[in-house]
């Protein structure tokens, strides 16, 4: 299915004659070299699906350039057996969409690279993009880099079942960063505006930033308010991107069409209950779970009840138990429990919370020893970590926590 462009053999000759690559004359030279039937037989193939916001970057360009299937044929990755098939992975080892097949041995598999190739290959076709003003291009590239470097790598936190999401081990941290990065993107777009045109930088013609950001804002505007408790404005990073995204669809029918292409499968996901089994994916509950925690530990975390922690970091804090069962008896609590009240409610979503708690127990024990000045005391050379789960397990506070005991010989079985 992958094929070589008809004008490929003529590129060197065209350049030697001082002709621009992709120009009409170069294409005619290619037809002369390959024969009259070459134009119909040779074309690009884009492997993509409507739900892909990354692939939509290329689809927006294809539609704005008025390209048809003789130029770029758009097919599902299932044509190669799916994203995880050996045939697809041989062409794109990342196993992601989109993938552009140029010929039987040339494959481009990053959306930004595909988009730039299409803009260069079809520069003289259809609607022109802003590509000749160095400052505007730099401003557009800035927005693209903010998107590709900071938003796209963690966008899975909005719809995937389990972490990690980029470098984040919890959904809450990734969603917090999505909120932050959308605001940075919004502020950058507004501050770099150059005119009053309909596109993201105020230009009269689209830029690569438009092709990149229009599709992703479909994801954020659909998922973040519905399932993660964001306000509508926060789902765009601010008023500027919210107003622009809505207005550009009125001014640009291709933008509106690409938005509709993505929305249809997202609505189908929703109707089929994709988010029903994702922890915390109901409006408001995800971020409210810790704020609404009225337990004594929740109030300590929020500073409503004073405490004297022996150890504290950004993930957890530890302080002495008021009724110690050993010379050293510390309570270690998560600062953000991600809705986790008891251990038996834990899911893979809580891997990071649980791991940081255990690390916090070790560090709290070391901090307590340092405070005593008894780091070498054999009685404290070891510890026991206890989790009481539920009423039968002896849990008294409805907030996940660890007991760290040391300073005496601890027998087995415990009482």
C-alpha angles and dihedrals in degrees: 000000000000113000142179121251115258093237097049097102091051098055096093092044091047092051090047089055092049094252122145115250110255093022121140091251092053090051090050090051088052092053091050091051096045101035136250096291096052098091093060096042099048124064145134123264124210116198106207146121130226094248093060112103089189092052090046087068088067094038091055090054092046091053095043089051090049091233119169134200090279087064102034123002112205114209138163120263085238086079084075095039098272136293094299098045119116091240093054094043090052087062098035113021090190090066094222140120138290113044124172118204111205097173139333092292105025120081130167114200111172116085095223092051091047092049093050091048092052092048091052096041094050100030091133096046128090122330117005120237122213102265107134103065108084095203095048090045090051091050090049091048090051091057091046091051092048088053098043096040102043113014108033096052092059101032089107089078087077097058114003120101101228142025153270099094107186106303094342121100095195133049092227093059092046092049091048088054093046087056091050095045094048089055091049090050092047093049092047093050093050096045092049096050111133104185148350099275122127097255129092095268093039092259125145091230128048123260131205086262090064092052089049103044104036092069096045092052087060087063096045096043092047102041109029099059094036100048111012106041099249120151115243091251093049089052086066097036091246147339096291097063092038093055094040094049091053095043096047090059089057091049099040119046092192091056089051091049094050090049090052091048090058097039094057096064092039090057089048089053089052094048091050091053100249092158096041093089098039112105112254096359098142126102111284099344097099097061095030094058095085096033090054093049105120096177119120090253092052089053091049091052091051092047094245090122117041119237139175106226118200088199134016138169135159092281106042148357133216131204137164120280111245090224103041120201093192138024086266114036115160131176115216116196132180116243090214110028095181090229093306111144099163137015097248089061091061121123133177085277087072099053092106094046092051094044093051090048092055092047088048090054091056093046093046091053090051092047091051091050091050091050091052092046088228101111091140097046107126091214089067095042094112138011145209122234116204131188116193109203122197128330094301090051092051098254109160102173120058094226123086111257143156129230113216113196128184143138100080139052107280114208130212131262096036120226 
